[in-house]
Amino acid sequence: MPRKIWTGSINFGLVTIPVGLYAATEDHTIQFHQYERGTADRIRYKRVNERTGKEVGYNDIVKGRESDGMIITVEPSELDEIAPGRSRTIDIATFVDISEIDPVFFQKTYWLAPNSKEHFRPYNLLREAMRETSQAGIATFVLRGKQYLTAVRADDDVLALNTLYFEDEIRDPRELVGEGPEQVTPSDKELQMATTIIESMSGPWEPEQYEDTYAARVEELLAEKARGGEVKAAEAPPQPTDVIDLTEALRRSVDEARKGRKPKRAEEDLSELSKAELDDRAKQLGIKGRSKMKRAELEEAVAAATQKPTGTAGRRSRRAS
């Protein structure tokens, strides 16, 4: 059972719904320890007093800031006292059309679940009402000592909570590109070719088709090193397209698109996958007899199955946010 990371209530109007907050995503980043080179000795970090060099216990550490030559410290209890709603309420202030929120504001997604069966009715009422109106509830709440702006919305059978950046946390893109960047208008021919490429590469959003291939390569590297082997280095990234070569690159891409295939750069090199990765891919594609296949046969079967259009029946699409 997933662990609640926050417990409180959603308030809208005079209705209060006790809920629990759960992480909607999980990080599969491969974790490493640190060792002294040439040894099996782990590296450890200690909290030490900068002046004395002595280690300080966790309970003896407080937060603080320097102000006018003074150090002002605060206790966790003092921060909790001033937290809006005592950190235990999500007070919906207004409802907005979810499509009006620029994706740049979205941070992280959480699931909200009612704390008990007796609260299913108001929970489902809010979810259905927001689904019918395509509205999201905008609120603030405090999590782990930080106040968040949030959007509560309906997502299939549950309520989702997206933490949002505050407006003053969004960087002005003009700070990066300047007030008046030089505008180079593409020619009609270039625009037509670029549009053709996009149309040829368009398809439904199928998140299951995308995998963290770097994590798989790291796992393969560790396995090969444990066996005393080596892993082939990944191909170098493609060079930026020179302005002079832009039209030629577009033309070649369009030619490939008209032949019914995507530009080669978008294709996956199955030869870089390990047999275990190919077997896992074959399992996802429903390829029969894969356990008896040799690596070359497995690669050929996966390549053939990948070329076939994949249906999305029975899958419920979620918003990318």
C-alpha positions, 0 to 999 in steps of 0.5 A, spaced: 500 500 500 502 506 498 504 511 503 501 517 505 505 523 505 500 528 507 493 528 511 488 533 511 482 536 508 479 539 501 475 545 503 470 548 497 464 552 499 462 549 506 464 542 504 470 539 507 473 532 505 478 529 509 483 526 504 490 523 504 496 525 499 500 520 495 505 521 490 503 519 483 510 518 480 516 514 482 523 515 480 527 509 477 534 513 477 539 508 479 542 510 485 550 509 487 554 509 493 560 513 494 567 509 495 574 511 496 578 509 489 581 503 489 578 501 496 571 498 498 571 503 503 564 508 503 564 515 503 560 518 509 558 525 510 558 528 517 554 535 520 560 538 523 561 545 527 564 550 522 568 553 528 570 547 532 570 542 527 566 537 532 560 533 529 553 536 531 547 531 533 541 532 528 537 535 534 542 540 536 541 543 529 536 549 527 535 553 521 537 560 521 539 566 517 543 572 518 540 579 518 544 585 520 550 582 523 545 577 527 543 570 526 536 569 527 534 562 528 527 559 528 524 552 531 520 547 526 514 548 531 515 556 530 514 555 522 508 550 523 505 556 527 505 561 522 503 556 516 497 557 513 491 552 515 496 549 520 498 545 514 492 541 514 487 544 509 487 545 501 482 551 501 480 551 494 479 559 492 477 559 485 475 554 479 478 555 473 478 552 466 484 547 466 486 549 459 488 556 461 494 554 465 500 554 462 504 547 462 510 551 465 506 552 471 506 545 473 511 542 478 509 535 480 503 530 480 499 527 486 493 523 487 488 525 493 484 519 496 478 519 501 481 517 508 475 513 509 469 510 506 464 515 509 467 520 505 467 517 498 460 521 496 463 528 497 469 526 494 466 523 488 461 529 487 467 534 487 470 529 482 464 528 477 462 536 478 470 538 476 469 533 470 463 535 467 465 542 467 472 541 465 474 546 471 480 545 476 480 548 483 486 553 485 488 552 492 494 553 497 497 548 502 503 547 506 507 541 505 514 539 508 515 546 510 513 550 503 507 553 501 504 550 494 500 553 489 496 547 487 490 545 481 486 540 484 482 536 478 479 530 476 483 524 473 479 518 471 476 515 477 481 520 482 482 527 484 489 529 482 493 535 485 498 538 481 503 543 485 504 549 481 509 554 481 507 561 483 507 567 478 514 570 480 517 563 480 517 563 472 522 566 469 521 571 463 523 568 457 526 575 454 531 574 460 534 569 456 533 571 448 533 579 449 527 584 448 527 583 441 531 577 438 532 577 431 526 574 427 528 570 421 522 568 417 522 561 414 520 561 407 514 558 404 517 552 402 521 550 408 515 551 412 511 546 408 517 541 408 517 542 416 509 541 416 510 535 412 515 532 416 511 533 423 505 530 419 508 524 417 511 523 425 504 525 428 501 519 432 497 518 438 500 519 445 502 512 447 506 513 454 508 506 454 512 506 448 517 510 451 522 507 456 528 510 460 534 507 455 539 510 459 537 507 466 537 500 462 544 502 459 547 503 466 544 496 468 547 493 462 554 497 464 554 494 471 552 487 469 558 487 464 563 490 469 561 484 474 562 479 468 569 483 466 566 485 460 565 492 456 559 495 454 559 499 447 559 506 447 553 510 445 553 513 438 555 521 438 549 526 438 548 529 431 551 535 429 547 541 429 544 542 422 548 548 418 543 553 416 546 552 409 544 545 409 537 546 412 533 546 406 537 539 404 536 536 411 528 538 410 528 535 403 531 528 405 526 528 411 520 529 406 523 524 401 523 519 407 516 521 410 513 520 403 516 513 402 512 511 409 518 511 414 520 516 419 526 520 419 532 515 421 534 519 427 527 517 430 528 510 429 531 506 435 537 502 434 535 495 437 542 492 436 544 497 442 539 493 446 541 487 451 538 480 449 534 481 456 532 488 454 530 485 447 526 479 451 522 484 455 520 488 449 518 482 446 514 481 452 511 487 452 509 487 444 506 480 445 511 476 441 510 468 442 515 463 442 520 469 444 524 464 449 526 459 444 529 465 439 536 467 438 538 474 439 538 476 432 531 472 431 529 476 437 531 483 434 528 481 427 521 480 431 521 486 435 523 490 429 517 487 425 512 488 431 514 495 432 513 497 425 505 495 426 500 500 428 499 499 435 492 500 438 490 503 444 483 500 446 482 498 453 487 504 455 485 510 458 489 516 456 491 521 461 493 528 461 501 529 460 501 534 466 
